[in-house]
Every structure is written in C-alpha cells, then in structure tokens.
Amino acid sequence: MFLKIRRDTLIILLLAFMLIFSGRLISYVSFASSYEPADGVPISGVIIKGNDILPIENIKANVANAGFRAGSYIKGNKLVTSKRTLDLADAIVLGESLAKISTFPGTKFTPIIAANINVDMETGLVSVNVVEDFSNSLSSANSSSSK
C-alpha cells in the first residue's frame, strides 16, 4: 500500500512546504518585533507624590480633567482623549494648574502651592509631584473670611 512518488516530486513538495513555513514564520516575527501600537502609548496610571493630608482622589480627579485618565493615549507630542486632542505640553501645564486648585472636600483650602507633572513616553505613566503648604492656605482663608 505504498504510494509511488517520484523523487523530484517529493523534493518539489518539500521545498514548497519549507517556503510556505518560512514565509509564515518571517511574517510572525516581523509583526511580533514591531512595538509601536496603532493608537500610541495609552495612559497607564497616575501616581501622586508629596501629598501628606490632601486626599489622593481629589488630585487625581483634577489631573484627569486635564486629560490624563484611562482611555487617553499619547501619540507623538499630542494627548488624545475621548473628547479632544491637545498638545502634550499644554496638557501638562493645564494638569499642573488643576492640581494646584485641589481642595479639601467641603472646604476652600488649597494647600498645594506647586505641582510638577512628568509623563513617561514609553509606559504612559503620569507622575504628579505636589508641594503642600498649610500656612499659606490657612492665613489666606482666615483673611478672606474676616473681610
């Protein structure tokens, strides 16, 4: 019950198999080695550093209003959100100013006097460094309440 296959037909079939297999392998390797995502680098998270008393959720909510939230991504030097596209430098400046107006829940105290936002372009991690100063907030709140 052996099939009779000539030697030259067998060689042609083996070469065709090797050509198809190597083509598939090369296309897989070239796809797997390409790292650039189609949409850009997604924002993977926001890390808040330097706050002592002010709740992290308040700062994260304000920074998210600048566009640094889940679902947004960085494409080149642009920050693309679900609602708009803006320059990354403008988004960083906006995020810093919005982080500075973070207040205690139910009050008007703004203890953050400085904020700095760094964006990692490879991982999409946003780190927010804040400096809190309660002496300025309390003295300005007392002076505004006495007027």
Contacts in CASP RR format, 6 or more apart in sequence:
PFRMAT RR
TARGET T0000
AUTHOR 0000-0000-0000
METHOD contacts of the structure
MODEL  1
MFLKIRRDTLIILLLAFMLIFSGRLISYVSFASSYEPADGVPISGVIIKG
NDILPIENIKANVANAGFRAGSYIKGNKLVTSKRTLDLADAIVLGESLAK
ISTFPGTKFTPIIAANINVDMETGLVSVNVVEDFSNSLSSANSSSSK
39 73 0 8 1.000
39 75 0 8 1.000
39 80 0 8 1.000
40 73 0 8 1.000
40 74 0 8 1.000
40 75 0 8 1.000
40 76 0 8 1.000
41 73 0 8 1.000
41 74 0 8 1.000
41 75 0 8 1.000
41 121 0 8 1.000
41 122 0 8 1.000
41 123 0 8 1.000
41 124 0 8 1.000
42 70 0 8 1.000
42 71 0 8 1.000
42 72 0 8 1.000
42 73 0 8 1.000
42 74 0 8 1.000
42 124 0 8 1.000
43 67 0 8 1.000
43 68 0 8 1.000
43 69 0 8 1.000
43 70 0 8 1.000
43 71 0 8 1.000
43 72 0 8 1.000
43 73 0 8 1.000
43 74 0 8 1.000
43 124 0 8 1.000
43 126 0 8 1.000
44 123 0 8 1.000
44 124 0 8 1.000
44 125 0 8 1.000
45 68 0 8 1.000
45 70 0 8 1.000
45 124 0 8 1.000
45 125 0 8 1.000
45 126 0 8 1.000
46 60 0 8 1.000
46 63 0 8 1.000
46 64 0 8 1.000
46 68 0 8 1.000
46 69 0 8 1.000
46 126 0 8 1.000
46 127 0 8 1.000
46 128 0 8 1.000
47 125 0 8 1.000
47 126 0 8 1.000
47 127 0 8 1.000
47 128 0 8 1.000
48 56 0 8 1.000
48 59 0 8 1.000
48 60 0 8 1.000
48 128 0 8 1.000
48 130 0 8 1.000
49 127 0 8 1.000
49 128 0 8 1.000
49 129 0 8 1.000
49 130 0 8 1.000
50 129 0 8 1.000
50 130 0 8 1.000
50 131 0 8 1.000
50 132 0 8 1.000
51 59 0 8 1.000
51 112 0 8 1.000
51 130 0 8 1.000
51 132 0 8 1.000
52 132 0 8 1.000
53 111 0 8 1.000
53 132 0 8 1.000
53 134 0 8 1.000
54 102 0 8 1.000
54 104 0 8 1.000
54 111 0 8 1.000
54 112 0 8 1.000
54 130 0 8 1.000
54 132 0 8 1.000
55 104 0 8 1.000
55 105 0 8 1.000
58 102 0 8 1.000
58 103 0 8 1.000
58 104 0 8 1.000
58 105 0 8 1.000
59 99 0 8 1.000
59 102 0 8 1.000
59 112 0 8 1.000
59 128 0 8 1.000
59 130 0 8 1.000
62 95 0 8 1.000
62 98 0 8 1.000
62 99 0 8 1.000
62 101 0 8 1.000
62 102 0 8 1.000
63 95 0 8 1.000
63 98 0 8 1.000
63 99 0 8 1.000
63 117 0 8 1.000
63 126 0 8 1.000
63 128 0 8 1.000
65 95 0 8 1.000
65 98 0 8 1.000
66 91 0 8 1.000
66 94 0 8 1.000
66 95 0 8 1.000
66 98 0 8 1.000
67 79 0 8 1.000
67 81 0 8 1.000
67 91 0 8 1.000
67 95 0 8 1.000
68 79 0 8 1.000
68 91 0 8 1.000
68 95 0 8 1.000
68 117 0 8 1.000
68 119 0 8 1.000
68 126 0 8 1.000
69 81 0 8 1.000
71 81 0 8 1.000
71 82 0 8 1.000
72 79 0 8 1.000
72 80 0 8 1.000
72 81 0 8 1.000
72 82 0 8 1.000
73 79 0 8 1.000
73 80 0 8 1.000
74 80 0 8 1.000
74 88 0 8 1.000
74 119 0 8 1.000
74 121 0 8 1.000
74 124 0 8 1.000
76 88 0 8 1.000
77 87 0 8 1.000
77 88 0 8 1.000
77 89 0 8 1.000
78 85 0 8 1.000
78 86 0 8 1.000
78 87 0 8 1.000
78 88 0 8 1.000
79 85 0 8 1.000
79 86 0 8 1.000
79 87 0 8 1.000
79 88 0 8 1.000
79 91 0 8 1.000
86 94 0 8 1.000
88 119 0 8 1.000
92 117 0 8 1.000
92 119 0 8 1.000
95 115 0 8 1.000
95 117 0 8 1.000
96 115 0 8 1.000
96 116 0 8 1.000
96 117 0 8 1.000
97 115 0 8 1.000
99 112 0 8 1.000
99 115 0 8 1.000
99 117 0 8 1.000
99 128 0 8 1.000
99 130 0 8 1.000
100 110 0 8 1.000
100 112 0 8 1.000
100 113 0 8 1.000
100 114 0 8 1.000
100 115 0 8 1.000
101 110 0 8 1.000
101 112 0 8 1.000
102 110 0 8 1.000
102 112 0 8 1.000
103 109 0 8 1.000
103 110 0 8 1.000
104 111 0 8 1.000
107 141 0 8 1.000
108 141 0 8 1.000
109 134 0 8 1.000
109 137 0 8 1.000
109 138 0 8 1.000
109 141 0 8 1.000
110 137 0 8 1.000
111 132 0 8 1.000
111 133 0 8 1.000
111 134 0 8 1.000
111 136 0 8 1.000
111 137 0 8 1.000
112 130 0 8 1.000
112 131 0 8 1.000
112 132 0 8 1.000
113 131 0 8 1.000
113 132 0 8 1.000
113 133 0 8 1.000
113 136 0 8 1.000
114 130 0 8 1.000
114 131 0 8 1.000
115 128 0 8 1.000
115 129 0 8 1.000
115 130 0 8 1.000
115 131 0 8 1.000
116 128 0 8 1.000
116 129 0 8 1.000
116 130 0 8 1.000
117 126 0 8 1.000
117 127 0 8 1.000
117 128 0 8 1.000
117 129 0 8 1.000
118 126 0 8 1.000
118 127 0 8 1.000
118 129 0 8 1.000
119 125 0 8 1.000
119 126 0 8 1.000
120 126 0 8 1.000
120 127 0 8 1.000
END
